[in-house]
Amino acid sequence: MIGYKFDTIEAAEKAVSDCDKYYGIPVAPDDVTQHWVEYVEASYNHPVFWYMAFDESLLPILGEPTEFEVIQPTPPKDATN
């Protein structure tokens, strides 16, 4: 994964807030778009961390992304096999 990795949920929330401020989101409290970007919890990684996938629009706020591994859950075996 290429993106932005955060060791705490507070750091991830601050990054969301920084992006929202940069792009002026939301314009009004009832706007459909409430955040410019969202973070995801990498709950299968140990230690757990939070991350955002890279997007060009994040460069001015968060800088250069890094590469890291996100462990995904193993899909369940198909019961029809």
GROMACS elastic network, one bead per residue, 0.5 to 0.9 nm:
[ bonds ]
;  ai    aj funct       b0    kb
    1    53     6  0.71613   500
    1    54     6  0.84153   500
    1    66     6  0.82530   500
    1    67     6  0.55829   500
    1    68     6  0.54373   500
    1    69     6  0.58307   500
    1    70     6  0.67283   500
    2    52     6  0.85991   500
    2    53     6  0.62205   500
    2    54     6  0.57711   500
    2    65     6  0.62841   500
    2    66     6  0.55839   500
    2    68     6  0.64694   500
    2    69     6  0.86221   500
    3    51     6  0.69756   500
    3    52     6  0.55533   500
    3    55     6  0.77302   500
    3    64     6  0.83717   500
    3    66     6  0.55539   500
    3    67     6  0.64340   500
    3    68     6  0.78325   500
    4    12     6  0.89148   500
    4    50     6  0.84192   500
    4    51     6  0.53916   500
    4    52     6  0.51508   500
    4    53     6  0.65188   500
    4    54     6  0.67691   500
    4    62     6  0.77921   500
    4    64     6  0.84224   500
    4    65     6  0.54780   500
    4    66     6  0.62090   500
    4    67     6  0.81411   500
    4    68     6  0.87191   500
    5    12     6  0.80483   500
    5    49     6  0.69686   500
    5    50     6  0.59183   500
    5    52     6  0.67275   500
    5    53     6  0.88679   500
    5    65     6  0.85061   500
    5    66     6  0.76745   500
    5    67     6  0.87804   500
    5    68     6  0.78071   500
    6     9     6  0.71074   500
    6    10     6  0.85525   500
    6    11     6  0.59537   500
    6    12     6  0.57164   500
    6    49     6  0.58704   500
    6    50     6  0.50816   500
    6    51     6  0.58524   500
    6    52     6  0.86164   500
    7    10     6  0.86274   500
    7    11     6  0.71195   500
    7    12     6  0.80994   500
    7    47     6  0.86167   500
    7    48     6  0.76697   500
    7    49     6  0.50607   500
    7    50     6  0.65126   500
    7    51     6  0.87568   500
    8    11     6  0.53247   500
    8    12     6  0.66161   500
    8    13     6  0.87890   500
    8    48     6  0.87105   500
    8    49     6  0.65009   500
    8    50     6  0.68578   500
    9    12     6  0.50357   500
    9    13     6  0.61065   500
    9    14     6  0.85598   500
    9    39     6  0.88868   500
    9    41     6  0.83598   500
    9    49     6  0.76535   500
    9    50     6  0.63967   500
   10    13     6  0.50344   500
   10    14     6  0.61108   500
   10    15     6  0.86259   500
   11    14     6  0.50577   500
   11    15     6  0.62569   500
   11    16     6  0.87535   500
   11    50     6  0.86591   500
   12    15     6  0.51059   500
   12    16     6  0.63696   500
   12    17     6  0.86842   500
   12    38     6  0.86194   500
   12    39     6  0.64616   500
   12    40     6  0.88504   500
   12    50     6  0.64370   500
   12    51     6  0.70997   500
   12    52     6  0.82454   500
   13    16     6  0.50766   500
   13    17     6  0.61864   500
   13    18     6  0.86054   500
   13    38     6  0.86274   500
   13    39     6  0.78185   500
   14    18     6  0.60246   500
   14    19     6  0.85747   500
   15    18     6  0.50071   500
   15    19     6  0.62059   500
   15    20     6  0.85484   500
   15    37     6  0.88442   500
   15    39     6  0.88832   500
   15    61     6  0.82390   500
   15    62     6  0.73787   500
   16    19     6  0.51941   500
   16    20     6  0.61275   500
   16    21     6  0.86508   500
   16    35     6  0.70193   500
   16    36     6  0.71565   500
   16    37     6  0.60862   500
   16    38     6  0.65319   500
   16    39     6  0.76005   500
   17    20     6  0.50022   500
   17    21     6  0.61449   500
   17    22     6  0.85687   500
   17    35     6  0.79280   500
   17    36     6  0.87321   500
   18    21     6  0.51864   500
   18    22     6  0.61684   500
   18    23     6  0.87463   500
   18    61     6  0.70398   500
   18    62     6  0.85765   500
   19    22     6  0.50451   500
   19    23     6  0.62229   500
   19    24     6  0.83065   500
   19    25     6  0.82068   500
   19    35     6  0.79488   500
   19    36     6  0.62077   500
   19    37     6  0.71969   500
   19    58     6  0.72482   500
   19    61     6  0.63435   500
   19    62     6  0.81822   500
   20    23     6  0.53339   500
   20    24     6  0.56804   500
   20    26     6  0.71390   500
   20    34     6  0.81662   500
   20    35     6  0.57826   500
   20    36     6  0.54994   500
   20    37     6  0.78482   500
   21    25     6  0.63863   500
   21    26     6  0.86197   500
   22    25     6  0.79463   500
   22    60     6  0.88169   500
   22    61     6  0.73358   500
   23    26     6  0.85398   500
   23    36     6  0.72654   500
   24    27     6  0.62366   500
   24    36     6  0.88581   500
   25    28     6  0.80626   500
   25    31     6  0.86814   500
   25    33     6  0.71205   500
   25    34     6  0.61416   500
   25    35     6  0.60043   500
   25    36     6  0.65542   500
   26    29     6  0.64612   500
   26    30     6  0.81718   500
   26    31     6  0.61668   500
   26    32     6  0.82367   500
   26    33     6  0.62398   500
   26    35     6  0.66824   500
   26    36     6  0.84706   500
   27    30     6  0.85402   500
   27    31     6  0.67425   500
   27    33     6  0.87035   500
   27    34     6  0.84697   500
   28    31     6  0.53957   500
   28    34     6  0.87049   500
   29    32     6  0.87907   500
   29    34     6  0.77652   500
   30    33     6  0.85755   500
   30    34     6  0.82229   500
   31    34     6  0.63636   500
   33    36     6  0.73723   500
   35    38     6  0.69643   500
   37    52     6  0.76552   500
   37    58     6  0.85842   500
   38    51     6  0.86043   500
   38    52     6  0.66310   500
   38    53     6  0.89008   500
   39    50     6  0.62884   500
   39    51     6  0.52768   500
   39    53     6  0.80357   500
   40    43     6  0.88507   500
   40    49     6  0.85327   500
   40    50     6  0.54350   500
   40    51     6  0.53528   500
   40    52     6  0.64081   500
   40    53     6  0.87628   500
   41    44     6  0.86522   500
   41    48     6  0.72246   500
   41    49     6  0.59992   500
   41    51     6  0.65523   500
   42    45     6  0.56275   500
   42    46     6  0.84978   500
   42    47     6  0.88472   500
   42    48     6  0.56772   500
   42    49     6  0.53718   500
   42    50     6  0.56826   500
   42    51     6  0.72122   500
   42    70     6  0.62542   500
   42    71     6  0.71445   500
   42    72     6  0.81851   500
   43    46     6  0.75859   500
   43    47     6  0.83096   500
   43    48     6  0.52804   500
   43    49     6  0.71181   500
   43    50     6  0.83426   500
   43    70     6  0.89227   500
   43    71     6  0.82060   500
   43    72     6  0.87482   500
   44    47     6  0.85601   500
   44    48     6  0.69732   500
   44    70     6  0.77283   500
   44    71     6  0.55829   500
   44    72     6  0.65477   500
   44    73     6  0.69292   500
   45    48     6  0.51367   500
   45    49     6  0.72431   500
   45    69     6  0.84542   500
   45    70     6  0.66102   500
   45    71     6  0.57326   500
   45    72     6  0.84851   500
   46    49     6  0.79095   500
   52    55     6  0.87404   500
   53    65     6  0.87503   500
   54    57     6  0.85363   500
   54    58     6  0.71492   500
   54    59     6  0.84978   500
   54    64     6  0.89745   500
   54    65     6  0.64808   500
   54    66     6  0.87085   500
   55    58     6  0.56324   500
   55    59     6  0.74507   500
   55    65     6  0.89897   500
   56    59     6  0.56290   500
   56    60     6  0.84534   500
   57    60     6  0.70073   500
   57    61     6  0.82065   500
   58    61     6  0.55057   500
   58    62     6  0.57011   500
   58    63     6  0.70801   500
   58    64     6  0.86722   500
   58    65     6  0.89261   500
   59    62     6  0.54079   500
   59    64     6  0.60886   500
   59    65     6  0.78328   500
   60    63     6  0.58638   500
   60    64     6  0.87978   500
   62    65     6  0.77071   500
   72    75     6  0.87101   500
   73    76     6  0.89091   500
   74    77     6  0.88601   500
   75    78     6  0.87239   500
   76    79     6  0.84622   500
   77    80     6  0.86704   500
   77    81     6  0.80048   500
   78    81     6  0.58437   500
